């Protein structure tokens, strides 16, 4: 009987220990850091994800297959509530500098401005979120960029700035789990652009509606005069 009790007690203790280890592992793999400033430096351990919330507004999440030292500057007061994620896959430790701004006037990114991308299509900048990504890694890597989709940017596309041709280049973009997502093998300035055609469609629909209302009012007014 005593032997059975010892076995039960030992089993129970192992279960508690296993639970504690599992909880600690889960916390380490998904860490949240509150930042009450515009600048922050940190080391992200391999295969872990960390979310930095700047000034209780802008959320920046990082994950990598290797250790990554990040140096972040984020103008959260101007950017406001945004949720951005980056996933990096490479085979050597990396140091990354990230700067997040609402606008980039020298690159033609001013809220409400239109810009022409490489395919000569015109886009509207209204996201209010531009990131500059730089790293010290010279090898090959793959990165996935994600930003939370909303009613304003859902039809948008990720685009990067080509410093050689001095123009924005739109890239294939998909919606996955509520995020606008693209994949890249290089870092640069990145943002979300909205196709102007979509905005023109909304504009013309609104214009047609206004013209229709004016026409109806005019007909009613003329009938009353008669």
C-alpha positions in Angstrom: 0.0 0.0 0.0 2.8 2.4 1.0 4.6 1.5 -2.2 1.5 2.4 -4.3 1.1 5.7 -2.5 4.7 6.6 -3.2 4.2 5.8 -6.9 1.1 8.0 -7.0 2.8 10.8 -5.2 5.8 10.6 -7.6 3.6 10.5 -10.7 1.6 13.6 -9.4 4.9 15.5 -8.7 6.1 14.7 -12.3 2.9 15.9 -13.7 3.1 19.2 -11.8 6.8 19.7 -12.9 5.8 19.0 -16.5 3.0 21.5 -16.4 5.3 24.2 -14.9 7.9 23.6 -17.6 5.3 23.7 -20.4 3.9 27.0 -19.1 7.3 28.6 -18.9 8.1 27.5 -22.4 4.8 28.9 -23.8 5.5 32.3 -22.1 9.0 32.4 -23.5 7.7 31.7 -27.0 5.2 34.6 -27.0 6.4 37.6 -25.1 4.8 41.0 -25.0 6.8 44.2 -24.2 5.3 47.6 -23.5 7.5 50.5 -24.7 6.7 54.0 -23.5 9.2 55.6 -25.8 10.0 55.9 -29.5 13.2 53.8 -29.4 13.9 50.3 -28.1 16.6 47.7 -28.5 16.2 44.0 -27.7 17.5 40.5 -28.6 14.9 38.0 -29.9 15.8 34.4 -29.3 15.6 31.9 -32.2 12.2 30.4 -32.8 10.5 32.8 -30.4 8.1 35.6 -31.1 8.0 39.0 -29.4 5.5 41.8 -29.7 6.5 45.3 -28.8 3.7 47.8 -28.2 4.9 51.4 -28.6 3.0 54.0 -26.5 0.0 51.6 -26.2 -0.7 52.2 -29.9 1.6 50.6 -32.5 2.2 46.8 -32.2 5.4 45.4 -33.9 5.9 41.6 -33.7 9.1 39.8 -34.6 10.0 36.1 -35.0 13.0 34.5 -36.5 14.6 31.1 -37.0 17.9 32.6 -35.6 18.8 35.0 -32.8 18.1 38.5 -33.9 19.2 41.9 -32.4 16.7 44.6 -33.2 17.0 48.3 -32.9 13.6 49.9 -33.4 12.5 53.5 -33.8 8.7 54.0 -34.0 6.8 57.2 -34.2 3.7 55.7 -32.6 2.1 59.0 -31.6 1.7 59.8 -35.3 1.2 56.3 -36.7 -1.5 55.4 -34.2 -3.1 52.0 -33.8 -1.4 49.6 -36.2 -0.4 45.9 -36.0 2.6 44.8 -38.0 4.4 41.4 -38.0 7.7 40.3 -39.6 8.9 36.7 -39.8 12.5 36.0 -40.9 14.0 32.7 -42.1 17.8 32.5 -42.4 20.7 30.4 -41.2 22.9 33.0 -39.3 22.2 35.4 -36.4 21.1 38.8 -37.6 21.0 42.4 -36.5 18.1 44.5 -37.8 17.3 48.2 -37.7 13.7 49.2 -38.2 12.3 52.7 -38.4 8.5 53.2 -38.6 7.0 56.5 -39.6 3.6 57.9 -40.7 5.0 59.6 -43.8 8.1 59.7 -46.0 8.0 63.0 -47.8 11.3 62.5 -49.7 9.8 59.2 -51.1 6.5 60.8 -52.1 4.6 59.3 -49.2 2.3 62.0 -47.8 -1.1 61.0 -46.6 -3.7 61.4 -49.4 -1.0 61.7 -52.1 -1.0 59.7 -55.3 2.1 58.0 -56.6 2.9 56.1 -59.8 4.6 52.7 -59.4 6.8 50.8 -61.8 3.9 49.3 -63.8 2.7 52.9 -64.4 -0.4 52.3 -62.4 -1.4 55.0 -59.9 -1.8 54.4 -56.2 -3.0 56.3 -53.2 -1.1 56.5 -50.0 -3.4 56.5 -47.0 -2.0 53.8 -44.7 0.1 56.1 -42.5 2.7 53.4 -42.0 6.0 53.2 -43.7 8.9 51.0 -42.5 12.6 51.1 -43.3 14.3 47.7 -42.8 18.1 47.3 -42.8 20.2 44.3 -41.6 23.9 43.3 -41.4 23.2 39.9 -43.1 24.7 39.4 -46.5 23.4 35.9 -47.2 20.1 34.7 -48.5 17.0 35.0 -46.4 13.3 35.0 -46.7 11.0 37.3 -44.8 7.2 37.6 -44.5 5.7 41.0 -43.9 2.2 41.3 -42.4 -0.1 44.2 -41.5 -3.6 44.0 -40.1 -6.2 44.4 -42.8 -9.1 46.8 -42.3 -11.8 48.4 -44.5 -9.4 51.1 -45.8 -6.5 48.9 -46.8 -8.1 45.6 -47.7 -7.7 46.3 -51.4 -4.2 47.5 -51.0 -0.8 46.0 -51.9 2.6 45.9 -50.3 5.2 48.0 -52.1 8.9 48.7 -51.7 11.0 51.6 -52.8 13.6 50.9 -55.5 16.5 53.3 -54.7 18.1 52.7 -58.1 15.1 53.6 -60.2 13.7 55.9 -57.5 10.2 54.5 -57.7 7.8 52.3 -55.8 7.3 48.7 -56.8 4.1 46.9 -55.9 4.4 43.2 -55.1 2.0 40.2 -54.9 -0.1 40.6 -51.7 -2.6 38.2 -50.2 -4.9 38.3 -47.2 -4.2 35.6 -44.6 -5.9 35.4 -41.2 -6.9 39.0 -41.4 -3.5 40.3 -42.5 -2.2 41.7 -45.7 0.8 39.5 -46.4 3.8 39.5 -48.8 7.1 37.6 -48.9 10.5 39.2 -49.8 14.2 38.3 -49.9 15.4 41.9 -49.4 14.9 44.8 -47.0 14.1 48.4 -48.0 11.4 50.9 -47.4 8.0 49.1 -47.4 4.4 50.4 -47.2 0.9 49.7 -48.3 -0.5 51.4 -51.4 -4.2 51.5 -52.5 -4.9 51.2 -56.3 -6.4 54.5 -57.5 -8.9 52.7 -59.7 -10.7 51.5 -56.6 -10.9 55.0 -55.2 -12.1 56.3 -58.6 -14.8 53.7 -58.6 -16.1 54.9 -55.2 -15.7 58.5 -56.3 -17.8 58.0 -59.5 -20.4 56.0 -57.7 -20.8 58.8 -55.2 -20.8 61.4 -58.0 -23.5 59.4 -59.8 -25.5 59.3 -56.6 -25.3 63.0 -56.1 -26.3 63.7 -59.7 -29.2 61.3 -59.4 -30.5 63.1 -56.2 -30.2 66.5 -57.8 -32.1 65.2 -60.9 -35.0 63.8 -58.7 -35.2 67.1 -56.7 -35.3 69.0 -60.0 -38.1 66.9 -61.4 -40.2 67.2 -58.3 -39.6 71.0 -58.2 -40.6 71.4 -61.9 -43.8 69.3 -61.4 -44.8 71.4 -58.4 -44.3 74.6 -60.5 -46.6 73.2 -63.3 
